[in-house]
């Protein structure tokens, strides 16, 4: 349980999107303190990060290997021993419905539903959050 809280705090501070925020704060502090060169350097880093994240399709490059690594649901399989459904996220209801359809299609398969809410604060049983 301690690792869960520490990982949430760490990711909240050091997520890639938050690094841009921290770099912006560093630029503002440098410019306010009269360190013009360091402030400009931080501003250039921010601009390059925004261009790299916002304009280059890095998300497609990063997700492509995952999309084609496993057989999709539409293909028929000869023998299925287990069905694993990852919980949490925005589309949890879709995942559970798809799991139900697969469980009916392969009645001898064991079904495992993992996960749940990853919220530190709030109702952790609420699917709509």
N, C-alpha and C positions, 0 to 999 in steps of 0.2 A: 504494500500500500504506500510505503514511503517513496518507493521508486516512481510510482504513478504521479504523486504530487511533485516530486523533483523534476520529472520529465516534462510535466505541464508548465512548470515555472521556467525551466530552461528553454523550452520551445517558444514560450511566450516572449522571452527576451531575445532569442537568437534565430527566429524564423527568418528565412531569406527576405521576406517582405518587410520585416521589422529592421533589418540591417540598413535599409534605405532611410528609415526614420531615425535610427541612431546616428547615421552619417550626416543627416540633415541637422540634427541637434549639435553634432560636433562642429559642423560648418558654421552654424549660428553662433556658437560659443567662441570659436576662433575669430570670426569677423567682429563680434562684440568686444573681444579682448584686444583688438588691434592687430591680430596676427593674420594679415591680409593674404599672404601667400598660402598658408595652411588652409585658410577658409576657402580660397579659390580651388585648391587641390581637392578638398572634400566636395566642393560643388561640381567639379569635373567628374569625380567618381560617381556622384549621384546621377548626373546626366547620363553617363555611360551605362550604369545599372538600369536606369529607366528605359533607355533605348534597347538594351539587351533583353530585358524582361518583357517590355511592352510591344516591341516591333518585330523582333525575331521570333519565329514560331518554335521556341525552345520547348514548350509544353508538348508539342507534337513529337519532337525528336525524343523526348524523355519517355513518353507513354507508348510509343510504337512497339518497342520490344515486349512490353507487357501485354499489349492487345493481341499479339499473334503467338504468344508462348503456349497457350492452352487451347484446347478445342472449345469452340463456342457451344452454347446451349442448343443451337439449331441442328447440330450433327447428332446422328444416332450412335449409340455406343452398344457394344455387345454385352459387357458385364460391368455393372457399377457396384462397388462395395460400399461407398460412402458419399455423402453429400455434405459439404461444408459451406455454411452460410456465415459470412462476416457481418456482424451487427454494427449498428451506429451509422452515421452519415445521413445524407438528405434523402436517399432513396431506399430506406429500410423496408418500407411497406412493399415496394416492388421486389426486393430481394426475398422477402418472406413468401410472397405470392409465387414467385418463380421456384422457390424451394418446395412449396406445396405441390406444384405441378410436376416437378422432377420426382418427388417422393411417390406420387401416384403412378408415374411412368415406370419407376424402378422400386417396387414395393419391398424387395429384399434388402435394399440399401439402408444403411444406418444414417440418420440425419443428425448433424451437430450444428447448433446455432450458437455462435460465439459473439462476444462483444457486448454491446449495449452503449449507454451514454458515456461519453468521455468528458463530461462537464465537471469542473471542479465545484461550481456553485450552481444551485438551482435544482429543480426537480429532475432527478436522473432517470426517472421512469417515463418521462414524456417523450413520445416518438416525434412529435411535431416541432421540437425545438431545433 
